[in-house]
Amino acid sequence: MNLTEAPLPELFDIKEITGSRLEFWEFVDILRKKYPPLEWVPEARKLSLETSFPSESLTLLVQLAGQPVAVLTGNEYTEYRSRKIGFDVKYMIVDPEYQNRGIGSRLLNIIKSKTEYQSISLIPSPIGVISLSKSYRETKLIEFYVKRGFYSDDGSGQQMIWDRQT
């Protein structure tokens, strides 16, 4: 599947990387230098990213003129009882300079388009949204995912889920 078939605003290129999160960490380092006061990957979640490095990991890197502007990284999983194959988004980060251009939606649509995934789960992380209160950022982020077909199984918004309609 050609990941650049659907037009993105401007001339973005999307690179699909399996089995490695090197590009994810390189992008986080770029953002740390560009926006020093923001904590892009909290220490509590850093360990889970570093230890969950199976061959099923997938990273989508969005570039503009060779420079990274967004990244999504996660892992494929299989539910034990139902044998349902899904995808767990660990992080999706869009450089604040490039937010509100459809990039995050396009990344989610790429994962949704993979027919082997019946479900996508994620924990909304309101990082990379500058100058907004934390509760406002979390509310806006949950609204973003709800508009794209995700729901919270317990109503708290702590974990968002998307299920393929059969």
Secondary structure, DSSP 4 states (H G I P E B T S, - for coil): --TTSS--SSSEEEEEEES--HHHHHHHHHHHHHSTTS-SS-HHHHHHHHH---TTEEEEEEEETTEEEEEEEEEEEE-TTT--EEEEEEEEEE-GGGTTSSHHHHHHHHHHH-TT-SEEEE-----S-TTS-HHHHHHHHHHHHHHTT-EETTSSSSSEEEE---
